[in-house]
Amino acid sequence: MELVRKQLAIGDLWMELRDRKMLQRLMIVQGVSNRGLAKVAGWKSHSYMNRLVSGQVKTLEPEPALRIAKFLGVGVEDLFLTQVSTNPARSEHGMSKKAS
C-alpha cells in the first residue's frame, strides 16, 4: 500500500492591526507622521496609513507590517495579528491591494 501525501493549500496571509491607539501613541512618542510611516512601510501614498490609523481599515500585507514594527522598535506581534484564510481560493480579505 502506497501512502499518498496530500498537499495542504495555503490561503492568503495578511496582518491585522491589534490596537490602532497603541500605534498612534508610538507614532506620537517617536514623532512620526502618517506620511513618514507610510514611506517606511514602502507605500507611495499615505492614504492607506491614514485609514489604518483612523480605524477605517485593519489589515495590511505582512511586509509593510514588519517594516512598521521594526521602525517603531516593537515586535511585530505587539502591533499585529497574523491571519491566514482557510480558503486558498479567497483573494480578498478586506484589504486594499493598492496599499502595497
C-alpha positions as CSV (number, residue, x, y, z in Angstrom):
1,M,0.0,0.0,0.0
2,E,1.5,3.3,-1.1
3,L,1.0,6.3,1.1
4,V,-0.1,9.4,-0.8
5,R,0.8,12.7,0.7
6,K,-1.9,15.3,0.5
7,Q,-0.6,18.8,-0.2
8,L,-2.0,21.4,2.0
9,A,-3.1,24.5,0.2
10,I,-2.2,27.7,2.0
11,G,-4.6,30.6,1.8
12,D,-3.8,34.3,1.8
13,L,-1.6,35.6,4.6
14,W,-2.1,39.1,6.0
15,M,-1.7,41.1,9.2
16,E,-4.4,42.7,11.3
17,L,-3.7,45.7,13.4
18,R,-4.3,44.8,17.1
19,D,-4.7,48.3,18.6
20,R,-4.7,51.4,16.5
21,K,-4.4,53.6,19.6
22,M,-1.2,51.9,20.5
23,L,0.1,52.6,17.0
24,Q,-1.0,56.2,17.4
25,R,0.8,56.5,20.7
26,L,4.0,55.1,19.3
27,M,3.9,57.5,16.4
28,I,3.3,60.5,18.7
29,V,6.1,59.5,21.1
30,Q,8.5,58.9,18.3
31,G,7.4,62.0,16.3
32,V,6.4,60.0,13.2
33,S,3.7,61.2,10.9
34,N,1.3,59.1,8.8
35,R,3.2,60.2,5.7
36,G,6.5,59.2,7.2
37,L,5.3,55.8,8.4
38,A,3.7,55.1,5.1
39,K,7.1,55.8,3.4
40,V,8.7,53.4,5.9
41,A,6.1,50.8,5.0
42,G,7.0,51.1,1.3
43,W,3.8,52.7,0.2
44,K,3.8,55.5,-2.4
45,S,0.8,57.2,-0.8
46,H,0.0,57.9,2.8
47,S,-3.8,57.5,2.3
48,Y,-3.8,53.8,3.4
49,M,-1.8,54.7,6.5
50,N,-4.4,57.4,7.3
51,R,-7.2,54.8,7.0
52,L,-5.3,52.3,9.2
53,V,-4.6,54.8,11.9
54,S,-8.2,56.1,11.9
55,G,-9.7,52.6,12.1
56,Q,-11.3,52.6,8.7
57,V,-9.2,49.5,7.8
58,K,-7.4,47.0,10.0
59,T,-5.4,44.8,7.6
60,L,-2.2,45.1,5.6
61,E,0.3,42.9,3.9
62,P,3.0,41.2,6.0
63,E,6.0,43.1,4.5
64,P,4.7,46.6,5.4
65,A,3.7,45.4,8.9
66,L,7.2,44.1,9.5
67,R,8.8,47.3,8.4
68,I,6.5,49.4,10.6
69,A,7.1,47.3,13.7
70,K,10.9,47.3,13.1
71,F,10.9,51.1,12.6
72,L,8.9,51.7,15.7
73,G,11.2,49.4,17.7
74,V,8.5,46.9,18.8
75,G,7.8,43.3,18.0
76,V,5.5,42.7,15.1
77,E,3.3,40.6,17.3
78,D,2.9,43.6,19.6
79,L,1.2,45.5,16.9
80,F,-0.3,42.9,14.5
81,L,-2.0,39.6,14.5
82,T,-1.1,37.2,11.7
83,Q,-4.1,36.0,9.8
84,V,-4.4,33.2,7.2
85,S,-7.5,32.5,5.2
86,T,-8.8,28.9,5.4
87,N,-10.0,29.2,1.8
88,P,-7.0,29.2,-0.6
89,A,-9.2,30.4,-3.4
90,R,-10.1,33.5,-1.4
91,S,-8.4,36.5,-3.0
92,E,-9.7,39.4,-0.9
93,H,-9.8,39.7,2.9
94,G,-10.9,43.3,3.2
95,M,-7.5,44.8,2.4
96,S,-6.8,47.2,-0.4
97,K,-4.4,45.7,-2.9
98,K,-3.3,49.2,-3.8
99,A,-1.7,49.8,-0.4
100,S,1.4,47.7,-1.0
